[in-house]
Amino acid sequence: MDRVSNLPDEVLCHILSFLTTKEAALTSILAKSALARGVSDLDLAIILDYDEDEDEDDNYYQLSPKCFECSTLVSLRIDCGSNIALAADRVSLPLLKTLVLDSVPVCPIEFETLLRALPSLEELQLVEVMWKDMYVNVTVKSASVKTLTIKLNDCLSALSFDTPSLLHLVYYGFVASDFPVVNMEKLFDARIIFCLSEDQLKRLRDPDHAWFDEEDALGYSNVWKLFHGIRNVPNLDLLPDTLESDKDRGWQAMPALLRNCPHLEILAIEGLVHHVTDECGDACDCVSREGKGLSLTVCQVKELEIQGFRGTMKEMAMIKHFLDYFPCLKEMEVYVEENDPTQLGNREISKLVQEILELYSKLSGCNVQLLVSDYLEQKWLKNKKIS
C-alpha cells in the first residue's frame, strides 16, 4: 500500500521541500496523489536545472506510469521537463478529452501507442514537441480527435494525419518533407502557417543556383498532398509564409492551393502585397499572361477576408482582380493594418479608398467592407489623424 501518497498535500509538499528539484520530481508523489483523488484536470510541468555536461535525456524527468492511470481525468497538459517514454504503453485514461504536449521529448512509435489508448480524446495540442527520431514518419492517428493544433520547430522526414473526425486544424511551423497520409474528410476550418527562412526562399526560387538543395525542395514539392487532403475544407486561413506572400515574397502556391480546394467557401488572407515573380501564377494581378485568373474562376469561395490592408494602389488592383474572377464571391471584408503605419489614417485618403471600394461593390454585386478595429480607430483619433 502506498501510504505516502495518501498523506495530505500540505504534508507532501513539506516532505518534498527537503529534496532537490530532480529528487522531488522523481517521486511523482503529487501527481499520483492528485490522480488518486479523482481530479479531472492536471497541468504537469517539471522544471529541472539544465546541465550541459549531462546526457540530454538526463535533463528530463521520466514520468511514472501511475501518472497515466486515472478513470476521472478529462484534461491533461504535460510541459517541458517530462519524458513519457516508459508510460506510453501503460496508459489508462478512458475519459481524457484534451491532451497537450508542450516541449517534451517523444518517440513517434510511443506517440502512436499513446493515442491508441485514448478512446475519448477530442482535442490534441502538439506544441514544439521534440521528436526523438526525425527520420521516421510521425503519424497523428485518432478516430475521435476533432481539434488538432500542431506547432513544429523541426523539419520532419514525414508527417501523416489519419484523423477522420477532425473538424479544426491549426498547423504552424516547418514543412515536413512528405505527407504520405492526409485523412481529414470532415475538416471544417484550417489555419496554416508555414515557416520559411530567407535562405530557403532563395533556394526554392532559384533551382539552377549552386546552392539549390533537392532535399530542401522535397517538402515543398510534396506539400500539395497536404492541401489535397484538406480539399473539402470550407474555411481556410492562410498567413504570408504559406503563400510566400509579403512584400519580399511571391505567390507561387496560390493557384495550386485553390485548384486543390474545390469546396472552399471562406478564405482569409493576411497580406496582399507580395514579391512579383514569373512563378506567381494566375491567382494574382501581377503579370499579364494567358489564362489570367483561371484558378480563381474554378473556386467556389463566397467570403473573402483580407487582413493587413494598407490602402496601396497595388492592393486595390488585387481586390478588383478578385472581384472580377471569383464567380461566387458575395462578401469581402478588408481589415486595415493595425501594427504598421499606413496612409489610411489620413481622412482624405481613407475617404477616397472607401469610395473606390463602394464602387467596386456596386459593379461586382459583392458586399465589400472596409473595416477598422476599435483599437486602431481610437489610435487615429488620439493622434488626430481622422475626425
C-alpha positions in Angstrom: 0.0 0.0 0.0 1.3 3.5 -0.9 0.9 5.3 2.4 2.9 8.3 1.4 0.6 9.2 -1.5 -2.3 9.2 0.9 -0.9 12.0 3.1 -2.4 15.5 2.8 -0.9 17.7 0.1 0.4 20.1 2.7 2.5 17.3 4.3 3.7 16.0 0.9 4.9 19.5 -0.1 6.7 19.8 3.2 8.5 16.5 2.7 9.4 17.4 -0.9 10.9 20.7 0.3 13.8 18.8 1.7 14.7 17.3 -1.6 16.4 18.7 -4.7 14.2 19.6 -7.7 15.3 16.4 -9.6 14.8 14.2 -6.5 11.4 15.7 -5.8 10.4 15.1 -9.5 11.5 11.5 -9.4 9.0 10.7 -6.6 5.8 11.6 -8.7 4.1 11.9 -5.3 2.0 14.9 -6.0 0.9 13.8 -9.5 -0.1 10.3 -8.2 -1.8 11.8 -5.2 -3.9 14.1 -7.3 -4.9 11.3 -9.7 -5.8 9.0 -6.8 -8.2 11.7 -5.5 -10.1 11.7 -8.8 -9.1 15.0 -10.4 -10.4 15.9 -13.8 -7.8 18.4 -14.9 -4.0 18.1 -14.5 -1.3 20.5 -15.6 2.1 18.9 -15.1 5.3 20.9 -15.5 8.6 19.8 -14.1 11.4 22.3 -14.2 14.8 20.8 -13.9 18.2 22.6 -13.8 19.7 22.0 -17.3 23.1 20.6 -17.2 25.0 20.8 -20.5 27.5 18.1 -19.3 24.8 15.5 -18.8 23.3 13.3 -21.4 20.3 15.1 -23.0 17.8 12.5 -21.6 19.1 13.2 -18.1 17.7 16.7 -18.2 14.1 15.3 -18.5 12.2 13.5 -15.8 10.8 10.1 -16.6 7.2 10.1 -15.6 5.9 7.2 -13.7 3.2 5.1 -15.5 1.0 5.9 -12.5 0.6 9.4 -13.9 -1.3 7.9 -16.8 -3.7 5.8 -14.9 -6.9 7.6 -13.9 -10.5 6.9 -14.6 -11.7 10.5 -14.0 -9.0 12.6 -15.8 -10.6 14.7 -18.6 -7.8 17.2 -19.4 -4.0 16.6 -19.2 -1.2 19.0 -20.0 2.5 17.9 -19.9 5.1 20.6 -20.2 8.8 20.8 -20.5 11.0 18.6 -18.2 8.9 15.5 -18.6 9.5 12.3 -20.5 6.6 10.0 -21.2 8.6 7.1 -22.9 8.1 4.3 -20.4 4.5 5.2 -19.6 3.1 5.3 -23.2 2.2 1.6 -23.3 0.6 1.6 -19.8 -2.0 4.4 -20.3 -5.4 4.1 -18.8 -7.2 7.4 -19.3 -10.6 6.3 -20.7 -12.3 9.8 -20.2 -9.4 12.0 -21.3 -10.7 14.6 -23.9 -7.9 17.1 -24.0 -4.2 16.3 -24.2 -1.4 19.0 -24.5 2.2 18.0 -25.0 4.4 21.1 -24.8 8.2 20.9 -25.4 8.5 17.3 -24.3 10.6 14.6 -25.9 8.5 12.0 -27.6 9.3 8.9 -29.7 6.9 8.7 -32.7 6.2 5.0 -32.1 5.4 5.6 -28.4 3.2 8.5 -29.5 1.1 6.2 -31.7 0.8 3.8 -28.8 -0.3 6.7 -26.6 -3.1 7.8 -29.0 -4.5 4.3 -29.3 -5.0 4.3 -25.6 -7.1 7.5 -25.6 -10.6 6.5 -27.0 -12.3 9.7 -25.9 -9.7 12.2 -27.0 -11.2 15.2 -28.8 -8.5 17.9 -28.6 -4.8 17.4 -29.2 -2.1 20.0 -29.0 1.4 19.2 -30.0 3.5 22.3 -29.2 7.2 22.2 -30.2 7.4 18.5 -29.3 10.9 17.2 -29.6 10.5 14.2 -31.8 13.3 11.8 -30.9 13.7 10.5 -34.4 13.1 13.0 -37.2 13.8 10.4 -39.9 10.7 8.3 -39.5 7.0 9.0 -40.2 5.3 10.9 -37.4 1.7 9.8 -37.5 -1.2 11.5 -35.8 -3.8 8.8 -35.8 -7.1 9.1 -33.9 -10.6 8.3 -34.8 -12.0 10.7 -32.1 -9.9 13.8 -32.3 -11.9 16.8 -33.5 -9.4 19.7 -32.8 -5.7 19.5 -33.6 -3.0 22.1 -33.1 0.5 21.3 -34.2 3.5 23.6 -33.9 6.7 22.2 -35.5 10.1 23.6 -34.8 11.9 20.8 -36.7 11.7 19.6 -40.3 10.3 16.1 -40.1 11.0 13.5 -42.7 7.3 12.6 -43.0 4.1 13.6 -41.3 0.8 11.8 -41.6 -2.7 12.7 -40.4 -5.2 9.8 -40.0 -7.9 11.8 -38.3 -11.3 11.1 -40.0 -13.3 13.1 -37.4 -11.1 16.2 -37.4 -13.0 19.5 -37.6 -10.5 22.1 -36.7 -6.8 22.3 -37.7 -4.0 24.7 -36.8 -0.6 23.9 -38.4 2.2 26.2 -37.6 5.9 25.7 -38.3 8.2 23.9 -40.7 7.0 21.9 -43.7 7.6 18.1 -43.5 9.4 16.5 -46.4 6.4 14.4 -47.1 2.7 14.0 -46.2 2.0 10.3 -47.0 -1.4 10.2 -45.5 -3.9 13.1 -45.0 -7.3 11.8 -43.9 -9.4 14.8 -42.9 -12.7 14.3 -44.8 -14.8 16.2 -42.2 -12.4 19.2 -41.7 -14.4 22.4 -41.3 -11.7 25.1 -40.8 -8.0 25.2 -41.1 -5.3 27.8 -40.3 -1.9 27.0 -41.9 1.2 29.0 -41.3 4.4 27.7 -42.9 7.8 29.0 -41.6 10.3 29.7 -44.4 13.7 31.3 -43.8 15.0 33.8 -46.4 17.7 31.2 -47.3 15.0 28.6 -48.0 13.1 31.1 -50.2 16.3 31.8 -52.2 16.9 28.1 -52.8 13.3 27.4 -53.9 13.1 30.4 -56.2 16.4 29.7 -58.0 16.7 25.9 -58.6 19.5 26.5 -61.1 21.7 28.1 -58.5 24.7 26.3 -57.0 23.2 26.5 -53.5 20.0 24.6 -54.6 19.4 21.5 -52.5 16.9 18.9 -53.7 16.2 17.7 -50.2 15.3 21.2 -49.1 12.8 21.4 -52.0 11.3 18.0 -51.4 9.0 19.1 -48.7 7.6 21.9 -50.8 7.1 19.7 -53.7 5.1 17.3 -51.6 3.1 20.0 -49.7 0.3 19.6 -52.4 -0.5 16.3 -50.6 -1.5 18.2 -47.5 -3.7 20.6 -49.4 -5.2 17.8 -51.5 -6.1 16.1 -48.2 -7.9 19.2 -46.9 -9.6 19.9 -50.3 -13.1 19.7 -48.7 -12.4 22.3 -46.1 -14.9 25.2 -46.4 -12.9 27.7 -44.2 -9.2 28.3 -44.8 -6.9 30.9 -43.1 -3.5 31.4 -44.7 -0.7 33.5 -43.5 2.1 35.1 -45.6 4.7 32.4 -45.4 2.3 29.8 -46.6 1.8 31.6 -49.8 5.2 33.3 -49.8 3.0 36.4 -49.5 4.6 39.6 -48.1 6.4 42.5 -49.8 9.5 40.4 -50.4 7.9 37.1 -51.4 5.9 35.7 -54.3 2.6 33.9 -54.7 3.7 30.6 -56.2 1.5 28.4 -54.1 -1.8 30.2 -54.5 -3.1 28.7 -57.8 -2.3 25.1 -56.8 -4.0 25.6 -53.5 -7.2 26.9 -55.0 -7.4 24.1 -57.5 -7.0 21.6 -54.8 -9.7 23.0 -52.6 -12.9 22.9 -54.8 -15.2 23.1 -51.8 -13.6 26.2 -50.2 -16.2 28.8 -49.3 -14.4 31.1 -46.8 -10.8 32.2 -47.5 -8.8 34.5 -45.2 -5.5 36.0 -46.5 -3.2 38.0 -44.3 -1.3 40.4 -46.6 -1.9 41.1 -50.3 1.4 42.8 -51.1 4.0 40.3 -52.3 7.1 39.9 -54.5 6.4 39.7 -58.2 8.0 36.6 -59.8 7.5 34.7 -63.0 6.0 31.9 -60.9 3.3 34.0 -59.3 0.7 32.1 -61.3 -2.7 33.2 -62.4 -4.2 34.0 -59.0 -2.8 37.5 -58.7 -2.8 40.6 -61.0 1.0 41.0 -61.1 1.8 39.8 -64.5 -0.3 39.8 -67.7 -0.5 36.3 -69.1 -2.7 33.9 -70.9 -5.2 32.2 -68.6 -5.1 35.1 -66.1 -7.4 34.4 -63.1 -8.1 30.8 -64.2 -7.5 29.3 -60.8 -10.0 31.8 -59.3 -12.7 31.0 -61.8 -12.9 27.4 -60.7 -13.0 28.2 -57.0 -16.3 28.4 -55.0 -15.2 31.0 -52.5 -18.1 33.0 -51.2 -16.5 35.0 -48.4 -13.0 36.6 -48.6 -11.3 38.2 -45.6 -8.2 40.3 -46.2 -6.0 41.3 -43.3 -3.3 43.9 -43.1 -4.7 46.3 -45.8 -2.6 49.4 -46.3 -4.6 51.2 -49.0 -2.0 51.0 -51.7 -2.9 51.0 -55.4 -1.4 47.5 -55.8 -3.7 46.2 -53.1 -6.7 47.9 -54.8 -5.8 46.3 -58.1 -5.7 42.9 -56.3 -9.1 43.4 -54.8 -10.5 44.3 -58.2 -8.9 41.2 -59.6 -10.6 39.0 -57.0 -13.9 40.6 -57.7 -13.6 40.1 -61.4 -12.6 36.4 -61.2 -14.1 34.8 -58.1 -17.5 33.8 -59.6 -19.3 33.1 -56.3 -17.9 35.9 -54.2 -20.6 37.6 -52.1 -18.8 39.1 -49.1 -15.4 40.7 -48.8 -14.1 42.1 -45.6 -11.0 44.3 -45.8 -9.3 44.9 -42.4 -6.9 47.9 -42.1 -3.3 47.1 -40.9 -3.0 47.7 -37.2 0.6 47.4 -36.4 2.4 49.3 -39.1 1.7 52.9 -40.1 -0.5 53.4 -43.2 -1.9 56.4 -45.1 -5.4 55.4 -44.2 -5.2 57.4 -41.1 -5.5 60.4 -43.3 -9.1 61.4 -43.7 -9.0 62.3 -47.4 -7.1 59.2 -48.4 -9.4 57.0 -46.3 -12.4 58.6 -47.9 -11.1 58.1 -51.4 -10.3 54.4 -50.7 -13.8 53.9 -49.2 -15.4 55.5 -52.3 -13.5 53.2 -54.7 -14.4 50.1 -52.7 -18.1 51.2 -52.7 -17.8 51.5 -56.5 -16.3 48.0 -56.7 -19.1 46.7 -54.6 -21.8 48.1 -56.9 -20.2 46.9 -60.1 -19.5 43.4 -58.8 -22.6 42.7 -56.7 -20.3 41.7 -53.9 -20.6 43.4 -50.5 -17.2 45.0 -50.0 -16.5 46.4 -46.5 -13.5 48.4 -45.3 -13.2 47.6 -41.5 -11.2 49.4 -38.9 -10.7 47.9 -35.4 -11.8 49.8 -32.4 -8.2 49.9 -31.2 -6.9 51.4 -34.5 -9.8 53.9 -34.6 -9.0 55.1 -31.1 -5.3 55.4 -32.0 -6.1 57.5 -35.0 -8.4 59.8 -33.0 -5.7 60.2 -30.3 -3.2 61.2 -33.0 -5.9 63.5 -34.6 -5.5 61.7 -37.9 -9.2 61.4 -38.6 -12.2 63.5 -37.4 
